[in-house]
Amino acid sequence: FDGVAALILNRSTAEFDGHLPLLLEAVCDPSASAAYPMQIQDGPCLQLDWRPLLRQLVRDDVATPGVRAMRFHRGLAQGVVEVVRRFPSHPVILTGGVFQNRVLTELVSEALVADQREFWIPELIPLNDGGLAAGQLAIAAARDVTQDGS
């Protein structure tokens, strides 16, 4: 997000963590319907390949910052949803600091609803780093139960 925001908004410095992504989200033009493409790299761990998205974003220098910002968000949302579709039986929880971004969260949520896919967005536990301790605690508790045999 920081790199894309720097490219689109022509900014080289941020005043605080998340500053440029916040600015990028704020300029999104919801009327821009196209998306910059992302591809999924298969392997032991699926990865979103940002290269096609970045190539298209750089070439699209005649579009307004708002259009480019929205195309970026749409492309990323489509990539996330495509990964989710690869795991139809797994639960989906939209968490991590990136899902503090309202535009991205709404785009992913709309696509998951259209797919009739159940998903959750944390309400009591923070989405960002503040939720790490809760996740670590859940993993430790699960391991403890597994090791105890109970």
PyMOL commands that set and color helices and strands:
alter all, ss='L'
color gray80, all
select helices_A, chain A and resi 2-9+19-27+51-59+65-85+97-100+102-114+129-148
alter helices_A, ss='H'
color red, helices_A
select strands_A, chain A and resi 39-41+47-49
alter strands_A, ss='S'
color yellow, strands_A
deselect
rebuild
show_as cartoon
